[in-house]
């Protein structure tokens, strides 16, 4: 009897709902279409959030200049790697998503942070190329002669520093592709394809100047990653160290800083592999290759696959891991190796590359948001007499 009364009451509710809402079947198709759209955009967003794979620095120059038959000039590896890093930024699945205004790109936050980390390293490198590396060359008497700013690099730098949030008029992608075109021009002139030959001074002082910017970036990232926990819980800090400069990272920003560090170290890893090729002579003369290999190994470990669905922020030896502290430890180790490398280079005599040209076979793989006052403290080296 109770079941019969409940069924009758349910039927009355159904009739009342039908009177107020009409036939529910007319809402079925839009609801199903909306659900399928949300599922499709979620799947596409997950696919777009996958980090790009590493590419071969040895093949970068050959891909850009496929018809090159003569030996590659010193500097080709660095210029081609910078070109390929920007190409990866723009042509990866989903393209450049930092300026997207429609789903799923507008919903993503990890990939835009990764892109910002890559852009930061690319901007630093092109700035060093313009300010220092392309500024000096040897004349016929073997004397070091300063030259004017390279016009292509002067045009590439402001375009790489364009805002990543611009969707149109002009779009960020168009500015970065223009920077690629100027880098291609610089690369072609390094090969002597123009009357106006480009300069790449592979000296110890220029390498040390760039590494100075690298160590500032790595130190900044390491501190921001470590700020995910309270200072007394941070194993990377010495007891009694000053901890009031960097506030505790809000929970919603932990994954953003983590992926910015992933992007920054991904780009830096490729640039250091290129530096191993272009600065082979001064590195070998100063016995600094083992230190460079140590930096590269630490950065490779920072690019290990992430199997957790979320960036975790565990405590101590608890049940959950702390991905930010793991990343900070790798970056801190790499930064220490960079500082040691700079000390070795600083103690050495300035070395001008004695190998102005390299064959394609020499491109071999390796064996077995900063404070403005810090950036201003790193000045380009003055031209020195070899």
C-alpha positions in Angstrom: 0.0 0.0 0.0 2.8 2.4 0.9 4.6 1.7 -2.4 1.4 2.3 -4.3 1.0 5.7 -2.6 4.6 6.6 -3.4 4.2 5.7 -7.0 1.0 7.8 -7.3 2.7 10.7 -5.7 5.7 10.4 -8.0 3.4 10.4 -11.0 1.7 13.6 -9.7 5.1 15.3 -9.4 6.0 14.2 -13.0 2.7 15.7 -14.3 3.3 19.0 -12.4 6.9 19.2 -13.8 5.6 18.6 -17.3 3.1 21.4 -16.9 5.7 23.9 -15.8 8.6 22.8 -18.0 6.9 21.2 -20.9 8.3 18.1 -22.7 11.8 17.3 -21.2 12.9 15.7 -24.4 13.4 19.1 -26.0 16.3 19.7 -23.5 17.9 16.4 -24.1 19.7 17.1 -27.3 21.2 20.5 -26.3 22.3 18.9 -23.0 24.0 16.0 -24.7 25.6 18.4 -27.2 26.9 20.5 -24.4 28.2 17.5 -22.5 30.0 16.2 -25.6 31.5 19.6 -26.2 32.8 19.8 -22.7 34.3 16.3 -22.9 36.0 17.1 -26.2 37.5 20.3 -25.0 38.7 18.7 -21.8 40.4 15.9 -23.8 41.9 18.5 -26.2 43.1 20.5 -23.2 44.9 17.5 -21.7 46.5 16.8 -25.1 47.6 20.5 -25.4 49.1 20.4 -21.9 51.6 17.8 -22.8 55.1 19.2 -22.7 57.0 19.0 -26.0 59.8 16.4 -26.3 63.4 17.4 -26.5 65.0 17.9 -29.9 68.4 17.2 -31.3 70.7 20.2 -31.2 72.9 18.4 -33.7 70.1 18.4 -36.3 68.8 22.0 -35.7 71.1 23.7 -38.1 70.6 21.1 -40.8 66.8 21.5 -40.5 67.0 25.2 -40.9 69.6 25.2 -43.7 69.0 21.8 -45.4 71.0 22.8 -48.5 74.1 23.7 -46.5 77.0 21.7 -47.9 79.9 23.7 -46.4 81.0 23.3 -42.7 78.8 25.1 -40.2 80.3 28.2 -38.7 80.9 28.7 -35.0 77.7 30.0 -33.5 75.5 28.0 -35.8 74.5 25.6 -33.1 73.4 28.4 -30.7 71.5 30.4 -33.3 69.8 27.3 -34.8 68.8 26.0 -31.3 67.3 29.4 -30.4 65.4 29.3 -33.7 64.1 25.7 -33.0 63.1 26.6 -29.4 60.9 29.4 -30.7 59.5 27.1 -33.4 58.6 24.5 -30.8 56.9 27.2 -28.7 54.7 28.1 -31.7 54.2 24.8 -33.4 53.7 22.4 -30.6 50.2 20.7 -30.2 47.7 23.6 -29.7 50.3 26.2 -30.8 51.0 29.1 -28.5 48.2 29.1 -25.9 49.2 32.0 -23.6 47.0 34.4 -25.6 44.1 32.1 -26.4 40.6 33.6 -25.9 38.5 30.5 -26.5 38.4 27.0 -24.9 40.3 24.9 -24.2 43.3 27.3 -24.3 41.7 29.9 -22.2 41.2 27.3 -19.4 44.8 26.1 -19.3 47.3 27.5 -16.8 50.2 25.0 -16.8 51.1 25.3 -20.4 51.1 29.2 -20.4 53.5 29.0 -17.4 55.7 26.6 -19.3 55.7 28.9 -22.3 56.7 31.9 -20.2 59.7 29.9 -18.8 60.9 29.1 -22.3 60.4 32.7 -23.4 62.4 34.0 -20.4 65.5 31.9 -21.4 65.1 32.8 -25.1 64.9 36.5 -24.3 68.1 36.3 -22.1 70.0 34.5 -24.9 69.1 36.9 -27.7 70.0 39.8 -25.4 73.4 38.3 -24.8 73.9 37.6 -28.5 73.1 41.3 -29.3 75.0 42.9 -26.5 78.1 40.8 -26.4 78.6 37.8 -28.6 78.1 39.6 -31.9 80.2 42.7 -30.9 83.8 41.7 -31.6 85.8 40.0 -34.2 89.5 39.5 -35.2 91.0 41.6 -38.0 93.7 40.5 -40.4 96.4 41.3 -37.9 94.8 39.2 -35.2 93.6 42.1 -33.2 90.2 42.2 -31.5 88.0 44.9 -33.1 84.6 45.9 -31.7 81.8 46.1 -34.2 78.3 47.7 -34.2 75.1 45.9 -33.1 74.0 43.2 -35.5 70.9 44.6 -37.2 69.0 41.3 -37.3 69.6 40.7 -33.6 68.5 44.3 -32.8 65.2 43.6 -34.6 64.8 40.1 -33.1 65.2 41.1 -29.4 62.2 43.5 -29.1 60.0 41.1 -30.9 60.9 38.3 -28.5 60.2 40.7 -25.7 56.7 41.3 -27.0 53.8 40.6 -24.6 52.7 36.9 -24.7 49.1 37.9 -24.0 48.3 39.8 -27.2 45.7 38.0 -29.3 45.6 40.3 -32.3 46.9 43.6 -33.8 49.5 42.3 -33.6 49.4 38.8 -32.2 52.2 37.4 -30.1 52.7 34.6 -32.6 53.4 37.1 -35.5 56.0 38.9 -33.4 57.8 35.7 -32.5 57.8 34.4 -36.1 59.3 37.7 -37.1 62.0 37.1 -34.6 62.6 33.7 -36.1 63.0 35.3 -39.6 65.7 37.7 -38.2 67.5 34.7 -36.5 67.4 32.8 -39.7 69.1 35.9 -41.4 71.7 36.0 -38.7 72.3 32.2 -39.1 72.7 32.5 -42.9 75.1 35.4 -42.5 77.2 33.3 -40.1 77.6 30.9 -43.0 78.9 33.7 -45.2 75.8 33.9 -47.4 75.8 37.7 -47.5 78.3 40.4 -48.0 77.5 41.6 -44.5 79.0 38.8 -42.5 77.7 38.1 -39.0 79.9 37.7 -35.9 79.9 35.1 -33.2 82.7 35.7 -30.7 83.1 32.3 -28.9 85.3 33.7 -26.1 85.5 32.8 -22.5 84.4 36.2 -21.4 81.2 36.1 -23.5 80.4 32.6 -22.2 80.9 33.7 -18.7 78.7 36.8 -19.3 75.8 34.6 -20.4 76.3 32.1 -17.6 76.0 35.1 -15.2 72.4 35.6 -16.4 71.7 31.9 -16.2 72.8 31.6 -12.6 70.5 34.6 -11.6 67.6 32.9 -13.3 68.2 29.6 -11.7 68.7 31.1 -8.3 65.4 33.0 -8.6 63.5 29.9 -9.7 65.0 27.8 -6.9 63.9 30.3 -4.3 60.4 30.6 -5.6 60.0 26.9 -5.8 61.3 26.5 -2.2 58.7 29.0 -1.0 56.0 26.4 -1.4 56.6 25.4 2.2 57.3 27.3 5.4 61.0 28.1 5.9 61.3 25.8 8.9 60.1 22.9 6.7 62.4 23.6 3.8 65.3 21.2 3.7 67.1 23.4 1.1 67.7 26.2 3.6 70.5 26.4 6.0 69.5 26.7 9.7 69.3 30.3 10.6 69.3 31.5 7.0 67.3 34.7 6.2 63.9 33.7 4.9 61.9 36.9 5.0 62.6 38.1 1.4 60.3 35.7 -0.4 56.7 35.2 0.9 55.0 31.8 1.0 53.6 30.8 -2.4 49.8 30.7 -2.5 48.4 27.2 -3.1 46.9 28.2 -6.5 50.3 29.4 -7.8 52.4 26.4 -6.9 51.8 24.6 -10.1 52.3 27.8 -12.2 55.8 28.3 -10.7 56.6 24.6 -11.2 55.7 24.6 -14.9 57.5 27.9 -15.4 60.6 26.2 -14.0 60.0 23.2 -16.3 59.9 25.4 -19.3 62.9 27.5 -18.3 65.1 24.4 -17.7 63.8 22.7 -20.9 65.0 25.7 -23.0 68.2 26.1 -21.0 69.1 22.5 -21.4 69.1 22.9 -25.2 71.0 26.1 -25.1 73.8 24.6 -23.0 74.0 21.6 -25.4 74.5 24.2 -28.2 77.1 26.0 -26.1 79.1 22.8 -25.7 79.5 22.8 -29.5 80.1 26.5 -30.1 82.3 27.1 -27.1 84.2 23.8 -27.4 87.6 25.5 -27.7 87.5 27.7 -24.6 85.8 25.0 -22.6 88.5 22.5 -23.5 91.3 24.9 -23.0 90.1 25.7 -19.5 89.2 22.0 -18.6 85.6 23.1 -18.0 83.8 20.5 -20.0 83.1 18.2 -17.0 81.5 21.1 -15.1 79.3 21.8 -18.1 78.3 18.2 -18.4 77.3 18.3 -14.7 75.0 21.2 -15.3 73.4 19.4 -18.3 72.9 16.2 -16.3 71.1 18.1 -13.5 68.9 19.8 -16.0 68.1 16.5 -17.7 66.9 15.1 -14.3 64.6 18.1 -14.0 62.8 17.0 -17.2 61.9 13.6 -15.9 58.3 12.5 -16.7 55.6 13.5 -14.2 53.3 10.6 -13.4 51.1 12.3 -10.8 47.9 13.9 -12.2 48.5 17.0 -10.0 51.5 18.9 -8.8 51.6 17.8 -5.2 52.8 19.8 -2.2 53.4 17.2 0.5 55.3 17.7 3.8 58.5 16.0 4.8 58.2 12.2 4.7 54.5 12.2 4.4 52.2 10.2 2.1 52.4 12.8 -0.7 55.4 14.0 -2.6 56.5 17.6 -2.9 57.2 18.2 -6.6 58.3 21.8 -6.1 61.0 20.9 -3.7 62.3 18.1 -5.9 62.5 20.5 -8.8 64.2 23.1 -6.6 66.8 20.6 -5.6 67.7 19.8 -9.2 67.8 23.5 -10.1 69.9 24.4 -7.0 72.4 21.7 -8.0 72.6 22.9 -11.5 73.0 26.5 -10.3 75.9 25.4 -8.0 77.6 23.7 -11.0 77.1 26.9 -13.1 78.7 29.0 -10.4 81.7 26.6 -10.3 81.9 26.7 -14.1 82.0 30.5 -14.0 84.7 30.5 -11.4 86.9 28.3 -13.6 86.3 30.5 -16.6 86.9 33.7 -14.6 90.3 32.4 -13.5 91.4 31.5 -17.0 92.9 33.8 -19.7 90.4 35.2 -22.2 90.3 32.7 -25.1 89.2 33.5 -28.6 88.0 30.5 -30.6 90.8 29.1 -32.8 88.3 27.1 -34.7 86.1 29.5 -36.7 84.4 26.8 -38.7 83.1 23.4 -37.7 82.0 20.5 -39.8 78.5 19.0 -39.5 80.1 15.9 -38.0 81.3 18.0 -35.1 77.7 18.4 -33.8 77.9 15.4 -31.5 75.6 14.6 -28.5 77.0 15.0 -25.0 78.7 12.0 -23.6 77.9 9.4 -20.8 60.6 37.0 -12.9 64.0 38.4 -11.8 64.8 41.6 -9.9 65.8 44.3 -12.2 68.8 45.4 -10.0 70.2 41.9 -10.3 70.0 41.9 -14.1 71.5 45.3 -14.3 74.5 44.1 -12.3 75.5 41.7 -15.1 77.2 43.9 -17.7 78.6 42.7 -21.1 82.3 42.1 -21.1 84.6 44.6 -22.7 86.6 43.4 -25.7 89.9 42.1 -24.6 93.2 41.5 -26.3 93.9 37.8 -26.8 
